[in-house]
């Protein structure tokens, strides 16, 4: 979801650091999905819509089923996260973040186990292909909806179109004041680094390792975040 909401994180909030860590995992997860799951994005639905169009046009190398399934399961994850946000938005932030981290890490780890029985070379077994797509897309949909409700500017963790636009359009060369420039550049670099590391892991060790590492980063990064005093305060939706 390419959206930058106006309200920012409170002073001293642990959220920006956590969201940069989560941005690294976006690169890891999308390395798995693009390189091993029939040209599918688990986190970036814009790419899936484009690939779905290619599949509908019967372009060689693109198919409708995996991309459509990724979109549907992503939406399911976002829907569930929306309900969770309504339930936990008035409670201490640490409760909400912990629930979100446990859900996402569990989905990624189940996908990692499934990846042990899946061959990216021939996209078999098909239950493995669709299982990994579904689990990772639900996890990313859940995350996107959660981050959207937290409303931290310039840190969506999964898409960079508006971030890159802001870097250029708000720059001093364009007559702007370059707000949040450091944060915006860090977000771009985080996904870039994650994608590079994910690609190396996939090529050398397969799909399971980057999914396992992603879950670890999500869970333990969140545990570190919720220890911050600001996480004891509620975060209204």
N, CA, C and O of each residue as an XYZ file, in Angstrom:
948
protein
N       0.841     -1.183      0.000
C       0.000      0.000      0.000
C       0.878      1.236      0.000
O       1.569      1.508      0.982
N       0.860      1.948     -1.036
C       1.761      3.067     -1.158
C       1.113      4.299     -0.549
O       0.448      5.070     -1.241
N       1.311      4.478      0.746
C       0.697      5.600      1.434
C       1.614      6.125      2.489
O       2.225      5.351      3.227
N       1.725      7.433      2.578
C       2.489      8.089      3.618
C       1.515      8.939      4.417
O       1.036      9.956      3.917
N       1.215      8.547      5.638
C       0.246      9.260      6.443
C       0.913     10.413      7.144
O       2.101     10.359      7.464
N       0.143     11.465      7.384
C       0.699     12.688      7.932
C       1.218     12.567      9.345
O       2.324     13.038      9.609
N       0.466     11.944     10.306
C       0.952     11.909     11.673
C       2.230     11.103     11.772
O       2.337     10.057     11.131
N       3.188     11.539     12.538
C       4.450     10.834     12.676
C       4.531     10.077     13.973
O       3.644     10.182     14.819
N       5.599      9.307     14.138
C       5.836      8.617     15.386
C       6.196      9.640     16.447
O       6.825     10.652     16.137
N       5.807      9.397     17.702
C       6.137     10.352     18.747
C       7.624     10.432     18.975
O       8.370      9.517     18.625
N       8.063     11.552     19.576
C       9.484     11.739     19.867
C      10.005     10.569     20.701
O       9.382     10.163     21.682
N      11.133     10.046     20.302
C      11.706      8.930     21.035
C      11.068      7.603     20.728
O      11.353      6.614     21.403
N      10.203      7.549     19.716
C       9.523      6.309     19.378
C      10.518      5.283     18.848
O      11.447      5.636     18.122
N      10.327      4.003     19.213
C      11.187      2.951     18.665
C      10.738      2.497     17.289
O      11.405      1.667     16.670
N       9.619      3.022     16.792
C       9.057      2.514     15.548
C       9.953      2.691     14.326
O      10.087      1.738     13.558
N      10.582      3.859     14.093
C      11.403      3.978     12.876
C      12.496      2.918     12.765
O      12.708      2.352     11.692
N      13.183      2.651     13.864
C      14.221      1.626     13.823
C      13.664      0.260     13.496
O      14.242     -0.481     12.701
N      12.527     -0.079     14.115
C      11.898     -1.373     13.839
C      11.463     -1.462     12.379
O      11.666     -2.491     11.734
N      10.875     -0.405     11.859
C      10.380     -0.458     10.491
C      11.510     -0.556      9.469
O      11.331     -1.136      8.398
N      12.662      0.001      9.793
C      13.815     -0.175      8.905
C      14.269     -1.642      8.908
O      14.626     -2.185      7.862
N      14.253     -2.275     10.080
C      14.576     -3.709     10.136
C      13.578     -4.518      9.307
O      13.962     -5.424      8.568
N      12.305     -4.182      9.437
C      11.285     -4.895      8.673
C      11.467     -4.664      7.172
O      11.155     -5.540      6.366
N      11.968     -3.493      6.798
C      12.228     -3.226      5.386
C      13.293     -4.163      4.826
O      13.222     -4.575      3.668
N      14.272     -4.491      5.650
C      15.281     -5.464      5.224
C      14.617     -6.808      4.914
O      14.959     -7.463      3.930
N      13.673     -7.210      5.755
C      13.017     -8.504      5.521
C      12.157     -8.483      4.266
O      11.935     -9.529      3.657
N      11.669     -7.315      3.868
C      10.937     -7.233      2.599
C      11.822     -7.681      1.448
O      11.387     -8.443      0.585
N      13.065     -7.209      1.433
C      13.998     -7.634      0.393
C      14.252     -9.127      0.442
O      14.337     -9.779     -0.598
N      14.375     -9.674      1.647
C      14.599    -11.111      1.801
C      13.419    -11.917      1.267
O      13.596    -12.877      0.516
N      12.213    -11.514      1.664
C      11.018    -12.269      1.263
C      10.763    -12.152     -0.232
O      10.416    -13.139     -0.881
N      10.932    -10.957     -0.783
C      10.701    -10.817     -2.219
C      11.789    -11.496     -3.046
O      11.539    -11.884     -4.187
N      12.986    -11.645     -2.495
C      14.005    -12.446     -3.185
C      13.535    -13.886     -3.311
O      13.716    -14.519     -4.351
N      12.935    -14.395     -2.253
C      12.382    -15.755     -2.282
C      11.275    -15.855     -3.316
O      11.263    -16.775     -4.133
N      10.341    -14.902     -3.281
C       9.167    -15.026     -4.142
C       9.490    -14.811     -5.621
O       8.968    -15.521     -6.480
N      10.340    -13.843     -5.916
C      10.668    -13.573     -7.319
C      11.579    -14.651     -7.903
O      11.368    -15.108     -9.026
N      12.587    -15.053     -7.137
C      13.576    -15.999     -7.661
C      13.123    -17.452     -7.563
O      13.630    -18.307     -8.290
N      12.166    -17.744     -6.665
C      11.801    -19.140     -6.475
C      10.346    -19.489     -6.644
O       9.991    -20.666     -6.586
N       9.473    -18.491     -6.857
C       8.034    -18.767     -6.862
C       7.340    -18.254     -8.127
O       6.300    -17.599     -8.046
N       7.896    -18.543     -9.252
C       7.227    -18.263    -10.536
C       6.925    -16.786    -10.744
O       5.819    -16.420    -11.141
N       7.924    -15.933    -10.471
C       7.787    -14.490    -10.720
C       6.570    -13.905     -9.984
O       5.659    -13.352    -10.601
N       6.582    -14.039     -8.677
C       5.512    -13.515     -7.837
C       6.127    -12.625     -6.768
O       7.177    -12.954     -6.216
N       5.484    -11.505     -6.472
C       5.867    -10.682     -5.332
C       5.003    -11.069     -4.137
O       3.781    -11.165     -4.256
N       5.629    -11.290     -2.994
C       4.855    -11.501     -1.779
C       4.486    -10.187     -1.118
O       3.454    -10.096     -0.453
N       5.323     -9.159     -1.293
C       5.112     -7.895     -0.592
C       4.610     -6.775     -1.482
O       3.867     -5.914     -1.012
N       4.982     -6.755     -2.728
C       4.683     -5.629     -3.626
C       3.542     -6.006     -4.561
O       3.762     -6.684     -5.565
N       2.343     -5.579     -4.244
C       1.185     -5.962     -5.050
C       1.107     -5.214     -6.373
O       0.442     -5.673     -7.301
N       1.781     -4.061     -6.476
C       1.839     -3.390     -7.771
C       2.486     -4.299     -8.810
O       1.998     -4.427     -9.933
N       3.590     -4.925     -8.416
C       4.258     -5.854     -9.324
C       3.365     -7.018     -9.700
O       3.366     -7.455    -10.850
N       2.597     -7.527     -8.738
C       1.716     -8.655     -9.040
C       0.595     -8.273     -9.995
O       0.209     -9.066    -10.854
N       0.069     -7.052     -9.848
C      -0.966     -6.613    -10.783
C      -0.405     -6.550    -12.201
O      -1.062     -6.968    -13.155
N       0.814     -6.024    -12.331
C       1.452     -5.959    -13.653
C       1.689     -7.366    -14.200
O       1.375     -7.647    -15.357
N       2.246     -8.255    -13.362
C       2.504     -9.630    -13.795
C       1.205    -10.361    -14.121
O       1.168    -11.186    -15.034
N       0.144    -10.064    -13.382
C      -1.150    -10.671    -13.681
C      -1.629    -10.248    -15.062
O      -2.173    -11.051    -15.819
N      -1.417     -8.970    -15.379
C      -1.758     -8.505    -16.722
C      -0.969     -9.232    -17.794
O      -1.512     -9.586    -18.840
N       0.321     -9.456    -17.535
C       1.138    -10.215    -18.489
C       0.594    -11.627    -18.654
O       0.527    -12.156    -19.764
N       0.202    -12.235    -17.524
C      -0.333    -13.589    -17.579
C      -1.636    -13.650    -18.350
O      -1.846    -14.569    -19.142
N      -2.515    -12.681    -18.130
C      -3.781    -12.654    -18.860
C      -3.561    -12.491    -20.360
O      -4.360    -12.962    -21.170
N      -2.463    -11.814    -20.722
C      -2.122    -11.649    -22.134
C      -1.352    -12.848    -22.678
O      -0.911    -12.848    -23.827
N      -1.195    -13.880    -21.827
C      -0.496    -15.115    -22.204
C       0.946    -14.858    -22.633
O       1.449    -15.464    -23.579
N       1.597    -13.944    -21.914
C       3.005    -13.669    -22.155
C       3.845    -14.837    -21.650
O       3.637    -15.287    -20.523
N       4.781    -15.339    -22.441
C       5.605    -16.469    -21.998
C       6.343    -16.153    -20.692
O       6.903    -15.069    -20.531
N       6.334    -17.109    -19.772
C       7.032    -16.937    -18.504
C       6.177    -16.369    -17.391
O       6.633    -16.272    -16.252
N       4.930    -15.985    -17.700
C       4.042    -15.419    -16.684
C       2.738    -16.207    -16.666
O       2.221    -16.594    -17.714
N       2.211    -16.442    -15.463
C       0.966    -17.188    -15.340
C       0.011    -16.462    -14.411
O       0.427    -15.706    -13.533
N      -1.258    -16.700    -14.613
C      -2.301    -16.004    -13.860
C      -2.400    -16.525    -12.432
O      -2.469    -15.741    -11.485
N      -2.407    -17.849    -12.277
C      -2.709    -18.469    -10.994
C      -1.881    -17.980     -9.814
O      -2.459    -17.507     -8.835
N      -0.536    -18.072     -9.861
C       0.274    -17.664     -8.717
C       0.111    -16.187     -8.347
O       0.035    -15.854     -7.164
N       0.058    -15.305     -9.341
C      -0.074    -13.881     -9.042
C      -1.448    -13.548     -8.475
O      -1.557    -12.751     -7.543
N      -2.480    -14.141     -9.020
C      -3.825    -13.922     -8.492
C      -3.932    -14.445     -7.061
O      -4.539    -13.804     -6.203
N      -3.341    -15.608     -6.812
C      -3.378    -16.187     -5.471
C      -2.637    -15.298     -4.477
O      -3.079    -15.124     -3.342
N      -1.509    -14.735     -4.909
C      -0.753    -13.836     -4.030
C      -1.584    -12.606     -3.676
O      -1.581    -12.174     -2.524
N      -2.286    -12.043     -4.640
C      -3.105    -10.857     -4.385
C      -4.237    -11.170     -3.415
O      -4.495    -10.403     -2.487
N      -4.914    -12.296     -3.628
C      -6.045    -12.663     -2.774
C      -5.591    -12.927     -1.343
O      -6.231    -12.475     -0.394
N      -4.484    -13.660     -1.185
C      -4.021    -13.976      0.163
C      -3.430    -12.749      0.858
O      -3.535    -12.619      2.078
N      -2.814    -11.857      0.098
C      -2.350    -10.592      0.660
C      -3.530     -9.799      1.228
O      -3.455     -9.261      2.333
N      -4.606     -9.736      0.467
C      -5.798     -9.034      0.925
C      -6.369     -9.678      2.189
O      -6.845     -8.988      3.090
N      -6.315    -11.005      2.242
C      -6.802    -11.699      3.437
C      -5.970    -11.313      4.657
O      -6.514    -11.061      5.732
N      -4.649    -11.269      4.485
C      -3.785    -10.868      5.595
C      -4.051     -9.446      6.039
O      -4.057     -9.153      7.235
N      -4.273     -8.552      5.072
C      -4.560     -7.160      5.408
C      -5.891     -7.020      6.131
O      -6.025     -6.219      7.055
N      -6.874     -7.804      5.703
C      -8.185     -7.764      6.348
C      -8.084     -8.191      7.812
O      -8.641     -7.542      8.698
N      -7.370     -9.286      8.053
C      -7.209     -9.773      9.428
C      -6.486     -8.737     10.281
O      -6.867     -8.487     11.424
N      -5.437     -8.137      9.714
C      -4.682     -7.123     10.466
C      -5.536     -5.909     10.771
O      -5.369     -5.283     11.818
N      -6.454     -5.564      9.868
C      -7.348     -4.452     10.125
C      -8.213     -4.705     11.352
O      -8.438     -3.808     12.165
N      -8.696     -5.942     11.476
C      -9.497     -6.294     12.643
C      -8.650     -6.296     13.911
O      -9.098     -5.848     14.966
N      -7.431     -6.801     13.803
C      -6.540     -6.806     14.965
C      -6.237     -5.383     15.403
O      -6.199     -5.094     16.599
N      -6.020     -4.493     14.442
C      -5.739     -3.109     14.774
C      -6.878     -2.450     15.526
O      -6.652     -1.656     16.439
N      -8.106     -2.778     15.142
C      -9.257     -2.230     15.855
C      -9.310     -2.726     17.297
O      -9.737     -2.007     18.200
N      -8.869     -3.967     17.495
C      -8.916     -4.550     18.834
C      -7.785     -4.061     19.731
O      -7.964     -3.888     20.936
N      -6.610     -3.839     19.121
C      -5.426     -3.523     19.918
C      -4.976     -2.072     19.817
O      -4.070     -1.664     20.543
N      -5.580     -1.288     18.942
C      -5.117      0.075     18.719
C      -5.168      0.964     19.944
O      -4.369      1.894     20.059
N      -6.091      0.703     20.867
C      -6.210      1.511     22.072
C      -5.388      0.964     23.237
O      -5.294      1.606     24.283
N      -4.805     -0.190     23.067
C      -4.005     -0.806     24.119
C      -2.556     -0.354     24.000
O      -2.203      0.315     23.028
N      -1.705     -0.703     24.968
C      -0.289     -0.358     24.840
C       0.289     -0.860     23.515
O      -0.016     -1.966     23.069
N       1.116     -0.036     22.905
C       1.677     -0.368     21.597
C       2.395     -1.708     21.609
O       2.354     -2.439     20.620
N       3.049     -2.036     22.705
C       3.803     -3.287     22.754
C       2.901     -4.514     22.570
O       3.341     -5.522     22.017
N       1.651     -4.440     23.027
C       0.744     -5.570     22.839
C       0.441     -5.779     21.360
O       0.481     -6.900     20.852
N       0.138     -4.679     20.684
C      -0.187     -4.727     19.254
C       1.007     -5.223     18.440
O       0.870     -6.111     17.599
N       2.179     -4.640     18.699
C       3.368     -5.031     17.942
C       3.748     -6.485     18.182
O       4.172     -7.182     17.260
N       3.597     -6.938     19.414
C       3.956     -8.323     19.721
C       3.051     -9.302     18.988
O       3.526    -10.284     18.418
N       1.750     -9.037     19.002
C       0.815     -9.895     18.270
C       1.180     -9.930     16.786
O       1.234    -10.999     16.178
N       1.430     -8.751     16.207
C       1.760     -8.680     14.782
C       3.039     -9.442     14.469
O       3.114    -10.135     13.454
N       4.050     -9.319     15.333
C       5.329     -9.987     15.096
C       5.198    -11.500     15.197
O       5.772    -12.235     14.393
N       4.441    -11.960     16.183
C       4.259    -13.411     16.349
C       3.536    -13.992     15.145
O       3.915    -15.050     14.642
N       2.498    -13.308     14.681
C       1.756    -13.789     13.514
C       2.660    -13.847     12.291
O       2.707    -14.859     11.592
N       3.378    -12.755     12.036
C       4.224    -12.712     10.842
C       5.357    -13.723     10.908
O       5.611    -14.431      9.934
N       6.036    -13.797     12.035
C       7.150    -14.735     12.163
C       6.668    -16.180     12.015
O       7.332    -16.992     11.370
N       5.526    -16.499     12.605
C       5.005    -17.861     12.503
C       4.696    -18.225     11.052
O       5.018    -19.325     10.601
N       4.074    -17.303     10.327
C       3.767    -17.563      8.919
C       5.038    -17.762      8.100
O       5.098    -18.656      7.256
N       6.054    -16.936      8.341
C       7.310    -17.060      7.594
C       8.033    -18.358      7.932
O       8.634    -18.978      7.055
N       7.980    -18.772      9.189
C       8.662    -20.009      9.575
C       7.961    -21.251      9.030
O       8.618    -22.219      8.647
N       6.626    -21.225      8.994
C       5.911    -22.344      8.367
C       6.253    -22.397      6.883
O       6.434    -23.477      6.321
N       6.340    -21.226      6.248
C       6.741    -21.187      4.837
C       8.157    -21.732      4.658
O       8.436    -22.408      3.668
N       9.054    -21.446      5.604
C      10.429    -21.957      5.523
C      10.440    -23.472      5.596
O      11.177    -24.120      4.853
N       9.635    -24.050      6.477
C       9.541    -25.514      6.573
C       9.012    -26.089      5.267
O       9.525    -27.091      4.768
N       7.992    -25.457      4.721
C       7.421    -25.918      3.460
C       8.451    -25.831      2.334
O       8.462    -26.668      1.431
N       9.317    -24.815      2.392
C      10.325    -24.629      1.342
C      11.335    -25.769      1.302
O      11.962    -26.003      0.268
N      11.499    -26.480      2.412
C      12.422    -27.616      2.438
C      11.967    -28.735      1.518
O      12.778    -29.563      1.102
N      10.685    -28.772      1.196
C      10.115    -29.843      0.371
C       9.740    -29.349     -1.023
O       9.060    -30.043     -1.778
N      10.192    -28.145     -1.351
C       9.803    -27.516     -2.611
C      11.015    -27.298     -3.501
O      12.084    -26.923     -3.020
N      10.847    -27.534     -4.806
C      11.930    -27.333     -5.772
C      11.646    -26.112     -6.635
O      10.724    -26.144     -7.450
N      12.419    -25.028     -6.480
C      12.190    -23.839     -7.315
C      12.556    -24.058     -8.780
O      12.114    -23.305     -9.648
N      13.360    -25.084     -9.057
C      13.760    -25.339    -10.446
C      12.570    -25.757    -11.306
O      12.432    -25.299    -12.440
N      11.706    -26.631    -10.768
C      10.552    -27.074    -11.558
C       9.218    -26.664    -10.948
O       8.156    -27.105    -11.389
N       9.288    -25.798     -9.911
C       8.079    -25.268     -9.269
C       7.174    -26.381     -8.749
O       5.950    -26.296     -8.846
N       7.775    -27.395     -8.213
C       7.035    -28.534     -7.683
C       7.481    -28.835     -6.246
O       8.617    -28.552     -5.865
N       6.570    -29.410     -5.460
C       5.159    -29.704     -5.752
C       4.320    -28.441     -5.788
O       4.695    -27.417     -5.215
N       3.191    -28.518     -6.460
C       2.359    -27.323     -6.612
C       1.802    -26.845     -5.272
O       1.610    -25.648     -5.060
N       1.543    -27.807     -4.362
C       1.058    -27.377     -3.042
C       2.130    -26.575     -2.320
O       1.823    -25.679     -1.534
N       3.391    -26.901     -2.591
C       4.480    -26.143     -1.996
C       4.550    -24.734     -2.565
O       4.733    -23.762     -1.831
N       4.401    -24.635     -3.890
C       4.417    -23.323     -4.544
C       3.325    -22.425     -3.984
O       3.586    -21.301     -3.556
N       2.100    -22.936     -3.993
C       0.987    -22.108     -3.536
C       0.995    -21.929     -2.019
O       0.538    -20.906     -1.510
N       1.507    -22.911     -1.310
C       1.598    -22.776      0.137
C       2.549    -21.667      0.551
O       2.222    -20.859      1.420
N       3.720    -21.624     -0.063
C       4.707    -20.588      0.269
C       4.209    -19.219     -0.179
O       4.357    -18.237      0.548
N       3.621    -19.147     -1.368
C       3.054    -17.878     -1.834
C       2.003    -17.382     -0.840
O       2.030    -16.227     -0.417
N       1.090    -18.262     -0.480
C       0.000    -17.862      0.400
C       0.476    -17.418      1.763
O       0.030    -16.387      2.267
N       1.374    -18.175      2.372
C       1.853    -17.845      3.711
C       2.615    -16.521      3.730
O       2.406    -15.687      4.611
N       3.503    -16.336      2.746
C       4.287    -15.095      2.731
C       3.429    -13.890      2.361
O       3.637    -12.796      2.886
N       2.463    -14.081      1.457
C       1.594    -12.966      1.080
C       0.671    -12.572      2.233
O       0.432    -11.385      2.454
N       0.155    -13.546      2.963
C      -0.659    -13.225      4.136
C       0.186    -12.450      5.142
O      -0.271    -11.454      5.704
N       1.420    -12.905      5.370
C       2.313    -12.221      6.311
C       2.559    -10.781      5.884
O       2.522     -9.873      6.714
N       2.810    -10.565      4.596
C       3.078     -9.212      4.121
C       1.823     -8.349      4.105
O       1.899     -7.146      4.353
N       0.673     -8.945      3.817
C      -0.574     -8.194      3.894
C      -0.877     -7.782      5.326
O      -1.306     -6.657      5.582
N      -0.651     -8.697      6.251
C      -0.849     -8.404      7.672
C       0.071     -7.260      8.094
O      -0.353     -6.339      8.793
N       1.332     -7.325      7.665
C       2.285     -6.269      8.020
C       1.882     -4.928      7.412
O       1.878     -3.906      8.099
N       1.546     -4.935      6.127
C       1.201     -3.679      5.466
C       0.036     -2.980      6.145
O       0.069     -1.767      6.348
N      -0.984     -3.735      6.493
C      -2.140     -3.137      7.153
C      -1.776     -2.615      8.532
O      -2.271     -1.569      8.952
N      -0.914     -3.337      9.242
C      -0.486     -2.890     10.567
C       0.320     -1.603     10.467
O       0.076     -0.655     11.214
N       1.280     -1.565      9.548
C       2.113     -0.376      9.379
C       1.272      0.810      8.940
O       1.506      1.938      9.375
N       0.309      0.565      8.094
C      -0.573      1.643      7.638
C      -1.307      2.281      8.815
O      -1.477      3.499      8.855
N      -1.740      1.466      9.767
C      -2.449      1.984     10.931
C      -1.515      2.692     11.916
O      -1.944      3.584     12.648
N      -0.244      2.296     11.934
C       0.708      2.952     12.826
C       1.088      4.347     12.343
O       1.486      5.188     13.149
N       0.972      4.607     11.045
C       1.105      5.954     10.482
C       2.470      6.596     10.748
O       2.548      7.701     11.286
N       3.531      5.902     10.372
C       4.876      6.463     10.461
C       5.282      6.916      9.058
O       5.412      6.070      8.173
N       5.485      8.202      8.820
C       5.764      8.688      7.470
C       7.047      8.098      6.880
O       8.047      7.913      7.573
N       6.981      7.807      5.568
C       8.162      7.414      4.785
C       8.739      6.060      5.159
O       9.856      5.737      4.756
N       8.001      5.257      5.924
C       8.484      3.923      6.276
C       7.345      2.918      6.133
O       6.816      2.418      7.125
N       6.977      2.632      4.891
C       5.926      1.652      4.648
C       6.452      0.223      4.776
O       5.668     -0.711      4.942
N       7.759      0.048      4.699
C       8.521     -1.220      4.804
C       8.431     -2.111      3.570
O       9.209     -3.059      3.461
N       7.514     -1.851      2.633
C       7.391     -2.760      1.491
C       7.424     -2.076      0.135
O       7.780     -2.724     -0.849
N       7.073     -0.804      0.033
C       7.073     -0.118     -1.261
C       7.885      1.165     -1.168
O       7.978      1.787     -0.110
N       8.470      1.546     -2.298
C       9.375      2.687     -2.297
C       9.004      3.762     -3.316
O       9.711      4.761     -3.439
N       7.913      3.574     -4.043
C       7.578      4.525     -5.103
C       7.410      5.935     -4.546
O       8.020      6.877     -5.052
N       6.585      6.088     -3.505
C       6.371      7.413     -2.934
C       7.595      7.901     -2.171
O       7.837      9.105     -2.089
N       8.363      6.976     -1.615
C       9.593      7.362     -0.915
C      10.587      7.981     -1.893
O      11.158      9.039     -1.625
N      10.788      7.321     -3.019
C      11.702      7.860     -4.038
C      11.162      9.165     -4.619
O      11.921     10.099     -4.880
N       9.847      9.221     -4.820
C       9.239     10.455     -5.313
C       9.504     11.604     -4.343
O       9.840     12.713     -4.758
N       9.348     11.326     -3.045
C       9.581     12.350     -2.043
C      11.019     12.829     -1.997
O      11.278     14.014     -1.789
N      11.959     11.905     -2.193
C      13.375     12.294     -2.188
C      13.642     13.336     -3.273
O      14.351     14.317     -3.048
N      13.062     13.107     -4.455
C      13.291     14.036     -5.567
C      12.395     15.273     -5.476
O      12.874     16.403     -5.577
N      11.096     15.052     -5.286
C      10.143     16.174     -5.346
C      10.301     17.142     -4.178
O      10.017     18.332     -4.318
N      10.754     16.642     -3.022
C      10.925     17.510     -1.845
C      12.365     17.972     -1.653
O      12.699     18.577     -0.634
N      13.204     17.688     -2.625
C      14.617     18.038     -2.490
C      14.841     19.540     -2.618
O      13.973     20.271     -3.096
N      16.002     19.984     -2.190
C      16.338     21.409     -2.308
C      16.434     21.825     -3.775
O      16.141     22.971     -4.116
N      16.837     20.910     -4.631
C      16.895     21.226     -6.056
C      15.508     21.539     -6.605
O      15.367     22.316     -7.550
N      14.464     20.918     -5.994
C      13.094     21.167     -6.432
C      12.439     22.298     -5.649
O      11.256     22.587     -5.832
N      13.219     22.936     -4.771
C      12.683     24.038     -3.985
C      12.105     23.625     -2.653
O      11.483     24.441     -1.973
N      12.296     22.368     -2.260
C      11.772     21.868     -0.995
C      12.803     21.921      0.112
O      13.894     22.464     -0.058
N      12.442     21.349      1.248
C      13.326     21.361      2.412
C      13.892     19.982      2.720
O      14.537     19.799      3.752
N      13.662     19.011      1.845
C      14.152     17.635      2.031
C      13.774     17.058      3.396
O      14.656     16.619      4.134
N      12.478     17.047      3.752
C      12.080     16.477      5.043
C      12.307     14.973      5.080
O      12.114     14.273      4.085
N      12.718     14.494      6.241
C      12.915     13.047      6.451
C      13.863     12.424      5.429
O      13.725     11.247      5.095
N      14.822     13.200      4.930
C      15.700     12.681      3.879
C      16.477     11.465      4.362
O      16.562     10.462      3.652
N      17.042     11.543      5.560
C      17.807     10.421      6.080
C      16.967      9.169      6.206
O      17.410      8.075      5.856
N      15.750      9.329      6.707
C      14.850      8.186      6.859
C      14.488      7.598      5.503
O      14.443      6.378      5.345
N      14.233      8.448      4.536
C      13.855      7.967      3.204
C      14.990      7.200      2.548
O      14.771      6.141      1.959
N      16.188      7.727      2.646
C      17.347      7.037      2.060
C      17.586      5.716      2.783
O      17.893      4.706      2.150
N      17.444      5.720      4.108
C      17.633      4.494      4.878
C      16.624      3.430      4.472
O      16.966      2.249      4.410
N      15.373      3.834      4.190
C      14.350      2.877      3.774
C      14.712      2.224      2.445
O      14.535      1.019      2.266
N      15.224      3.038      1.509
C      15.644      2.501      0.208
C      16.803      1.522      0.383
O      16.800      0.433     -0.190
N      17.786      1.918      1.175
C      18.957      1.064      1.372
C      18.592     -0.229      2.101
O      19.169     -1.281      1.824
N      17.636     -0.155      3.034
C      17.254     -1.349      3.790
C      16.676     -2.415      2.870
O      17.046     -3.586      2.961
N      15.771     -2.013      1.987
C      15.190     -2.995      1.063
C      16.235     -3.470      0.060
O      16.253     -4.646     -0.303
N      17.106     -2.568     -0.392
C      18.180     -2.945     -1.311
C      19.095     -3.986     -0.688
O      19.399     -5.003     -1.313
N      19.532     -3.741      0.530
C      20.413     -4.688      1.224
C      19.702     -6.016      1.446
O      20.290     -7.078      1.245
N      18.435     -5.958      1.860
C      17.683     -7.180      2.071
C      17.550     -8.000      0.803
O      17.685     -9.223      0.834
N      17.283     -7.333     -0.318
C      17.149     -8.039     -1.593
C      18.465     -8.701     -2.003
O      18.478     -9.840     -2.468
N      19.577     -7.969     -1.826
C      20.886     -8.531     -2.191
C      21.220     -9.743     -1.319
O      21.649    -10.781     -1.821
N      21.017     -9.597     -0.009
C      21.281    -10.720      0.887
C      20.352    -11.892      0.583
O      20.774    -13.049      0.590
N      19.091    -11.584      0.318
C      18.138    -12.640      0.003
C      18.514    -13.390     -1.259
O      18.405    -14.615     -1.317
N      18.958    -12.654     -2.276
C      19.355    -13.300     -3.525
C      20.535    -14.236     -3.314
O      20.563    -15.345     -3.848
N      21.516    -13.780     -2.526
C      22.671    -14.632     -2.222
C      22.221    -15.893     -1.493
O      22.656    -16.994     -1.830
N      21.358    -15.738     -0.504
C      20.876    -16.901      0.253
C      20.119    -17.879     -0.639
O      20.335    -19.089     -0.571
N      19.228    -17.343     -1.478
C      18.452    -18.215     -2.357
C      19.359    -18.982     -3.300
O      19.184    -20.188     -3.473
N      20.331    -18.305     -3.918
C      21.201    -18.963     -4.895
C      22.124    -19.990     -4.258
O      22.461    -20.997     -4.881
N      22.535    -19.736     -3.010
C      23.488    -20.643     -2.364
C      22.841    -21.711     -1.502
O      23.306    -22.850     -1.460
N      21.759    -21.340     -0.809
C      21.209    -22.257      0.195
C      19.726    -22.538      0.027
O      19.163    -23.286      0.826
N      19.081    -21.982     -0.962
C      17.681    -22.268     -1.180
C      16.750    -21.264     -0.525
O      17.188    -20.226     -0.029
N      15.468    -21.578     -0.527
C      14.443    -20.633     -0.097
C      14.219    -20.610      1.410
O      13.777    -19.597      1.952
N      14.511    -21.693      2.083
C      14.158    -21.788      3.498
C      14.936    -20.796      4.365
O      14.363    -20.189      5.269
N      16.231    -20.627      4.099
C      17.062    -19.793      4.974
C      16.606    -18.340      5.024
O      16.451    -17.805      6.122
N      16.380    -17.668      3.880
C      15.927    -16.272      3.988
C      14.582    -16.128      4.686
O      14.342    -15.118      5.348
N      13.702    -17.113      4.554
C      12.423    -17.060      5.260
C      12.640    -17.230      6.762
O      12.016    -16.542      7.570
N      13.523    -18.146      7.124
C      13.853    -18.339      8.538
C      14.456    -17.076      9.131
O      14.052    -16.635     10.207
N      15.420    -16.496      8.431
C      16.086    -15.273      8.910
C      15.089    -14.116      9.006
O      15.149    -13.322      9.945
N      14.185    -14.019      8.051
C      13.182    -12.950      8.085
C      12.330    -13.043      9.339
O      12.079    -12.037     10.003
N      11.885    -14.249      9.661
C      11.082    -14.430     10.862
C      11.847    -14.067     12.123
O      11.290    -13.475     13.047
N      13.121    -14.423     12.159
C      13.959    -14.095     13.323
C      14.081    -12.578     13.480
O      13.931    -12.047     14.581
N      14.353    -11.889     12.373
C      14.488    -10.425     12.426
C      13.191     -9.786     12.895
O      13.202     -8.892     13.741
N      12.076    -10.243     12.344
C      10.774     -9.681     12.711
C      10.514     -9.864     14.201
O      10.159     -8.909     14.892
N      10.686    -11.081     14.697
C      10.332    -11.370     16.083
C      11.272    -10.695     17.072
O      10.823    -10.014     17.994
N      12.568    -10.880     16.883
C      13.507    -10.346     17.867
C      13.698     -8.835     17.727
O      14.000     -8.155     18.707
N      13.523     -8.310     16.516
C      13.525     -6.865     16.351
C      12.356     -6.233     17.083
O      12.492     -5.172     17.692
N      11.207     -6.892     17.021
C      10.034     -6.375     17.718
C      10.194     -6.490     19.228
O       9.801     -5.583     19.962
N      10.764     -7.592     19.701
C      11.004     -7.748     21.144
C      11.888     -6.621     21.660
O      11.641     -6.073     22.735
N      12.924     -6.275     20.887
C      13.792     -5.161     21.292
C      13.024     -3.848     21.280
O      13.214     -3.005     22.156
N      12.159     -3.675     20.290
C      11.392     -2.438     20.165
C      10.434     -2.249     21.337
O      10.338     -1.149     21.882
N       9.728     -3.299     21.728
C       8.685     -3.148     22.742
C       9.249     -2.954     24.145
O       8.496     -2.677     25.079
N      10.550     -3.094     24.304
C      11.171     -2.803     25.594
C      11.324     -1.300     25.819
O      11.571     -0.860     26.941
N      11.179     -0.519     24.758
C      11.293      0.934     24.862
C      10.117      1.477     25.670
O       8.997      0.994     25.502
N      10.332      2.466     26.542
C       9.236      3.020     27.353
C       8.054      3.528     26.532
O       6.907      3.438     26.969
N       8.333      4.063     25.343
C       7.247      4.600     24.528
C       6.278      3.509     24.097
O       5.122      3.799     23.790
N       6.729      2.265     24.069
C       5.856      1.157     23.651
C       4.807      0.825     24.691
O       3.887      0.056     24.412
N       4.927      1.388     25.889
C       3.908      1.172     26.925
C       2.694      2.056     26.726
O       1.672      1.867     27.385
N       2.797      3.036     25.810
C       1.697      3.954     25.559
C       0.792      3.394     24.461
O       1.260      2.649     23.600
N      -0.482      3.739     24.479
C      -1.372      3.284     23.397
C      -1.092      4.041     22.115
O      -0.546      5.144     22.128
N      -1.472      3.433     21.022
C      -1.297      4.059     19.707
C      -2.669      4.079     19.046
O      -3.097      3.053     18.517
N      -3.348      5.166     19.056
C      -4.719      5.232     18.558
C      -4.739      5.010     17.065
O      -3.832      5.435     16.349
N      -5.796      4.332     16.592
C      -5.974      4.072     15.163
C      -6.765      5.206     14.549
O      -7.033      5.193     13.348
